[in-house]
């Protein structure tokens, strides 16, 4: 279930969108003008998706989008009766993720909402990664056990942890890791990866010699289980 904010001034459209998105299992918070919406956003931007009408009373949807983007990367979907190519370009340039001209097909709206909220969940999942009793915050690079700070990772260590999380349960070859994390223009050895794995095992494994999270697959690469 996603928490979705709908900013729309047409009451019949509010009711129709809210009813159908709630039927899909989402939680909907509505505002009928830009001023009340921006007041809420200044204190709370805890949404998985924001749906904005372009032509709103008091503050336009375009201005709302501009202000939201100074605070958050939350997905934004524009709804507008102004459906020209230039209107869509203007909205996307301000940071919107998608644009749906009115009148729209309800099935298309639901599809776009589900795509955008799914992308939001994946992104959020990879900001906070759990390994056993530990939690890694990929935005601060901090590793915590409960409220206690255990370690602070480097940027490359975080990139490697995220790669393992994205491919959890799969065997990842050394070549794939080197190409993904270091790129094709750098030439570290596979021993470099081994050193990172040793650091991860020391941090996260109760017994580094008998790992439960970071496994070496002889002759191939590595596998991660959270």
C-alpha positions as CSV (number, residue, x, y, z in Angstrom):
1,X,0.0,0.0,0.0
2,X,1.3,3.5,-0.9
3,X,0.5,6.8,0.8
4,X,-0.5,9.1,-2.0
5,X,-1.2,12.9,-1.9
6,X,-3.7,14.1,-4.5
7,X,-3.9,17.9,-5.2
8,X,-6.9,18.6,-7.4
9,X,-9.6,21.3,-7.3
10,X,-12.4,19.4,-9.1
11,X,-14.4,17.7,-6.4
12,X,-15.9,15.0,-8.7
13,X,-12.5,14.1,-9.9
14,X,-11.1,14.0,-6.4
15,X,-13.8,11.5,-5.4
16,X,-13.4,9.3,-8.4
17,X,-9.6,9.1,-8.1
18,X,-9.7,8.6,-4.3
19,X,-12.3,5.9,-4.6
20,X,-10.5,3.9,-7.2
21,X,-7.0,4.3,-5.7
22,X,-8.3,3.3,-2.3
23,X,-9.9,0.2,-4.0
24,X,-6.3,-0.6,-5.2
25,X,-5.3,-0.6,-1.5
26,X,-3.6,2.9,-1.4
27,X,-4.0,5.5,1.3
28,X,-5.1,8.9,-0.2
29,X,-4.6,12.4,1.3
30,X,-6.3,15.2,-0.7
31,X,-6.0,18.9,-1.0
32,X,-8.2,21.2,-3.2
33,X,-5.8,24.1,-3.6
34,X,-2.1,24.7,-3.9
35,X,-1.8,26.8,-0.7
36,X,-3.1,24.2,1.7
37,X,-0.9,21.6,-0.1
38,X,2.3,23.6,0.2
39,X,1.6,24.3,3.9
40,X,1.4,20.5,4.4
41,X,4.5,19.8,2.4
42,X,6.5,22.3,4.4
43,X,5.9,20.2,7.5
44,X,5.4,16.7,6.0
45,X,6.5,15.2,2.8
46,X,6.1,11.6,3.9
47,X,4.4,10.4,0.7
48,X,5.2,7.7,-1.8
49,X,3.6,9.6,-4.7
50,X,2.2,13.1,-5.3
51,X,-0.5,13.6,-8.0
52,X,-0.7,17.3,-9.0
53,X,-3.3,19.1,-11.1
54,X,-1.4,21.8,-13.1
55,X,-4.1,24.5,-12.8
56,X,-4.8,25.0,-9.1
57,X,-6.2,27.9,-7.1
58,X,-3.7,30.1,-5.1
59,X,-0.5,28.2,-6.1
60,X,-0.2,26.3,-9.4
61,X,0.8,22.7,-9.7
62,X,4.0,23.8,-11.6
63,X,5.0,26.0,-8.7
64,X,4.2,23.2,-6.2
65,X,6.4,20.8,-8.2
66,X,9.3,23.3,-8.2
67,X,9.0,23.8,-4.4
68,X,8.7,20.0,-3.7
69,X,11.9,19.4,-5.7
70,X,13.9,21.7,-3.3
71,X,13.0,19.3,-0.5
72,X,12.3,15.8,-1.9
73,X,12.7,13.4,-4.8
74,X,9.2,11.9,-4.1
75,X,7.6,10.8,-7.5
76,X,5.3,13.4,-9.0
77,X,2.5,12.7,-11.5
78,X,0.9,15.7,-13.3
79,X,-2.7,15.8,-14.3
80,X,-3.8,18.6,-16.7
81,X,-6.3,19.6,-19.2
82,X,-3.4,21.4,-20.9
83,X,-2.0,18.4,-22.8
84,X,0.3,19.9,-25.5
85,X,3.8,18.6,-26.0
86,X,5.2,21.9,-24.6
87,X,3.1,21.6,-21.4
88,X,4.4,18.1,-20.8
89,X,8.0,19.2,-21.4
90,X,7.5,22.1,-18.9
91,X,6.2,19.8,-16.2
92,X,9.0,17.2,-16.8
93,X,11.7,19.9,-16.8
94,X,10.5,21.0,-13.3
95,X,11.1,17.5,-12.0
96,X,7.9,15.6,-12.5
97,X,8.2,11.9,-13.3
98,X,5.1,11.6,-15.6
99,X,2.3,13.5,-17.1
100,X,-1.3,12.5,-17.8
101,X,-3.5,14.8,-19.9
102,X,-7.2,15.1,-19.1
103,X,-9.5,13.5,-19.8
104,X,-7.7,10.3,-19.0
105,X,-8.4,6.6,-19.0
106,X,-8.8,5.4,-15.4
107,X,-6.9,2.2,-16.1
108,X,-4.0,4.2,-17.4
109,X,-4.0,6.4,-14.3
110,X,-3.9,3.3,-12.0
111,X,-1.1,1.8,-14.1
112,X,1.0,4.9,-13.9
113,X,0.4,5.1,-10.1
114,X,1.4,1.5,-9.6
115,X,4.6,2.0,-11.6
116,X,5.6,5.1,-9.8
117,X,4.9,3.8,-6.3
118,X,6.7,0.6,-7.0
119,X,9.8,2.5,-8.1
120,X,9.5,4.6,-4.9
121,X,9.4,1.5,-2.7
122,X,12.5,0.0,-4.5
123,X,14.4,3.2,-3.9
124,X,13.4,3.4,-0.3
125,X,14.3,-0.2,0.3
126,X,17.8,0.4,-1.0
127,X,18.3,3.4,1.2
128,X,17.9,1.3,4.4
129,X,19.4,-2.2,4.1
130,X,19.2,-4.7,6.9
131,X,21.8,-7.4,7.4
132,X,20.9,-9.6,10.4
133,X,20.7,-7.3,13.4
134,X,22.4,-4.4,11.6
135,X,20.9,-1.6,9.6
136,X,22.8,0.3,6.9
137,X,21.7,3.8,5.9
138,X,22.9,4.3,2.3
139,X,22.3,8.1,2.5
140,X,24.7,8.6,5.5
141,X,26.9,5.5,5.0
142,X,26.3,4.6,8.7
143,X,26.0,1.0,10.0
144,X,24.0,0.8,13.2
145,X,23.0,-2.0,15.6
146,X,19.9,-0.7,17.3
147,X,20.7,3.0,18.1
148,X,24.4,2.3,18.3
149,X,26.7,3.5,15.5
150,X,29.0,0.6,14.6
151,X,30.8,1.7,11.5
152,X,30.8,4.3,8.7
153,X,31.3,3.0,5.2
154,X,33.1,4.6,2.2
155,X,31.2,5.4,-1.0
156,X,32.5,2.4,-2.8
157,X,31.7,0.0,0.1
158,X,28.1,1.3,0.0
159,X,27.9,0.8,-3.8
160,X,29.1,-2.8,-3.3
161,X,26.6,-3.4,-0.5
162,X,23.8,-2.1,-2.7
163,X,24.8,-4.3,-5.6
164,X,24.7,-7.4,-3.3
165,X,21.3,-6.3,-2.0
166,X,19.9,-5.8,-5.5
167,X,21.1,-9.3,-6.5
168,X,20.4,-11.0,-3.2
169,X,20.5,-14.8,-3.5
170,X,22.3,-14.7,-6.9
171,X,25.9,-15.6,-7.6
172,X,27.7,-12.5,-8.8
173,X,30.9,-12.9,-10.8
174,X,34.1,-11.0,-9.9
175,X,34.1,-9.5,-13.4
176,X,30.5,-8.2,-12.9
177,X,31.4,-6.6,-9.6
178,X,34.6,-5.0,-11.0
179,X,32.7,-3.6,-14.1
180,X,29.8,-2.3,-12.0
181,X,31.6,-0.8,-9.1
182,X,35.0,0.2,-10.6
183,X,34.1,0.5,-14.3
184,X,35.9,-0.7,-17.3
185,X,38.6,1.9,-17.3
186,X,40.0,0.9,-13.9
187,X,41.9,-2.3,-13.3
188,X,41.7,-3.5,-9.6
189,X,42.4,-7.2,-9.0
190,X,39.9,-9.8,-7.7
191,X,41.9,-9.6,-4.5
192,X,40.6,-6.1,-4.0
193,X,37.0,-7.5,-3.8
194,X,38.2,-10.2,-1.3
195,X,39.4,-7.4,1.0
196,X,36.0,-5.8,1.0
197,X,34.4,-9.1,1.7
198,X,36.7,-9.5,4.7
199,X,35.6,-6.1,6.0
200,X,31.9,-7.1,5.6
201,X,32.3,-10.4,7.3
202,X,34.2,-8.8,10.2
203,X,31.3,-6.4,10.7
204,X,28.2,-8.6,10.0
205,X,29.2,-12.2,10.7
206,X,29.2,-13.7,14.2
207,X,31.8,-16.2,12.9
208,X,33.6,-14.8,9.8
209,X,35.0,-18.3,9.0
210,X,31.4,-19.7,8.7
211,X,29.5,-16.9,7.1
212,X,25.7,-16.6,6.9
213,X,25.6,-13.5,4.7
214,X,28.6,-13.1,2.5
215,X,29.7,-16.3,0.7
216,X,32.6,-16.9,-1.7
217,X,31.7,-19.2,-4.6
218,X,35.0,-20.8,-5.6
219,X,36.1,-20.0,-9.1
220,X,33.0,-17.8,-9.8
221,X,32.4,-14.9,-7.4
222,X,30.2,-14.2,-4.4
223,X,26.7,-14.6,-3.1
224,X,24.8,-12.5,-0.5
225,X,21.9,-13.5,1.8
226,X,20.5,-10.8,4.1
